[in-house]
């Protein structure tokens, strides 16, 4: 695994480096962090945000159908716990949040601002509707990965 910071700086994903990167992300020093498998760029966890208000995504396969995001806003402590678990290939990170698919969302906010399950008959593919952040971060990571070799 490697820890990619702002698409420029690659460091070993030690627990201390993860803590430091999240601290710098939280303060606004960095814009995003990607924790990736060096041999398989289709497997990664990425995050952006600051002031204990983070968005978190992970991808665990080659298909867009294998891309998920946390519905909840993530704090820095939760983010550290998720990144360390992911680095250790501990599936526990999946239990920390409610995840939804970028491919075919299964949740929506109700009138009270709470997440509720979308009935299967109303679920539609969101292919092509990925966030601008996701596209930018994926392109940066891909370009950086290709320049490494």
N, C-alpha and C positions, 0 to 999 in steps of 0.2 A: 504494500500500500504506500501511497505517497499523499502528502498534504500540499495542495496547490493553493496559494494565496494570491488573490487578485490576478490570476492568470500568468503571473510572472515568477513568483518565488516558490520553489519546490523544496520542502523540508521533510525529514523523517517524521512519521506520524506518532511520535512518542506522546504519552499522556500530557507531559509538560508542554510540548509544542502545541498540542490541541488547546490546552488551557490558555496559553499565551495568545494564540491566534484568535480565540473567541473573545478574550479580553480586548484585544486590539479591534476586532470587528465591532464589539459592543460600544467602544468609544468613538467609532467612526474612522479609525486609522485605515482599515481595510474595507472593501466593498463586498467581497464574497470569499468563501472558502469552499474548496472541493476536496473531498477525500475519495481517492480513486484507486482502483486496482490497476497497477501499471501494465499488466499483461492483457487486460480486458477493459477498454474504455467504456464499455456498455454497462459496467457496474460501478456506481459511484453514489456518494451522498453529497449534497451541496446545500449551502445556506447563504442567506443575505439578511441584512437588517442591522439594527443597533438599538441601544437603550432598552435591553431586555425585551425586544419585540422582533423576533426572527421568523422567517419563513424557512421551512425545511423540506427537501425533496430527496428521494432516492430512486435509483434505477437498478434493477437486478436482472437485466436481460437485454437481448438485442432488439426486441420489438418495442414500439411506442406503448404497447399494452402493458409493459413491465415498468412503467414510470408512475410513481406515487408522490403525493404531497401530504403534509400534515395539515389537518383542518384547523387545529388550534394554533394560536400564536405561541411561540416557543421562547422560554426564558434562557438566559445564558447558562444557568446551571443544568437545565434540561437538555440544552444543546450539547454541552460537554458530555453529559451522560450518554446521549444518543451517538455522538461521534466516537467516543471511546468504545462503546459496545459494537458499533459498526466496524471499527478498526480491528477489534478482536474477533470479528466474524461471529458475534454473539447475536442471535436473532431476537434477543430481548428488546432491542430498540423498537421493534415493531409493536410491542405492547405498551410503549410509553405514550403513544398518541393515536388518534383516530386518523387513519390514512385513507385517502381517496385516490382514484385513478385519474391521471391526466387524460387518458384515452377515453374513458367512459365514466364520468362522475356519477357517484351513487348517493351523494348527499346534497342538500340545499339548506339555506337558512330559512326558518319559518318567520312569521310576523314578530315573534318574541326574540329573534336573533339567535335562536338555538338551531343546531344542526339536526335535520331529520332525514331519514332514508327516503330516497326517491323511489316510487314504485317502479318495478321493472318495465312496465308498459310505457313509462314516461322517460326512461333513460335513453339518452342519445349519445352517439359518439362525439367526442370533442376533438377528434383528430384535426390538426391544423389550427387549433385555437390555443396552443401553448402560450404561456406568458412570454413577453418580450425578454424578460430576464433569463428565462430558461434557454431561449434561443441564443442570446448573446453569450451566456456562460458556456454553453455547449460548443459554440464556434471557437471561443477563446481556448477552451481546453483541448479541442481537436487540433487547432493550429499549433498550440504549444507542444502537444504530444507528437505531432508529425515533425516538428523542428528538432526534436530530441534525437531522431534517428536519421 
